[in-house]
Amino acid sequence: MEATREGRLIVVRVPLEGGGRMAVSMNDDEVTELHDLLAKVIKPKA
C-alpha cells in the first residue's frame, strides 16, 4: 500500500488481487473519516 500527498489531495494506492492497483484520491476530511472507520474494525495488536 502507498499513500502520498499530491497538492491538496492524498492519493492512496492499494494492490489488488490478480495484479494492478486501485488509486483513490481523498481530501484531509475524507482520510480522517476513513481512518476513524478502519480504527473501529481492526483488532488491537497483542
C-alpha positions in Angstrom: 0.0 0.0 0.0 1.1 3.5 -0.6 -0.2 7.0 0.4 1.2 10.2 -1.0 0.2 13.9 -0.8 -0.3 15.4 -4.2 -1.2 19.1 -3.7 -4.3 19.3 -1.6 -5.2 15.6 -2.0 -3.9 12.4 -0.6 -3.7 9.5 -3.1 -3.9 6.0 -1.7 -2.8 3.1 -3.9 -4.0 -0.3 -2.9 -2.7 -3.5 -4.6 -5.4 -5.7 -6.0 -5.7 -9.5 -6.1 -4.6 -10.6 -9.5 -2.4 -7.6 -10.1 -2.8 -3.9 -10.6 -3.7 -1.2 -8.1 -6.7 0.8 -7.2 -5.9 4.5 -6.7 -8.2 6.7 -4.7 -7.9 10.5 -4.2 -9.2 11.9 -0.9 -9.1 15.2 0.9 -8.0 15.5 4.5 -11.5 15.2 5.9 -12.2 12.0 3.9 -8.9 10.5 5.0 -9.7 11.3 8.6 -13.2 9.6 8.2 -11.6 6.5 6.6 -9.1 6.3 9.5 -11.8 6.5 12.1 -13.9 3.8 10.4 -11.0 1.5 10.0 -9.9 2.0 13.6 -13.3 0.7 14.7 -12.9 -2.6 12.9 -9.2 -3.6 13.3 -8.1 -5.9 16.1 -5.7 -4.4 18.6 -2.2 -5.8 18.4 -1.3 -8.1 21.3 
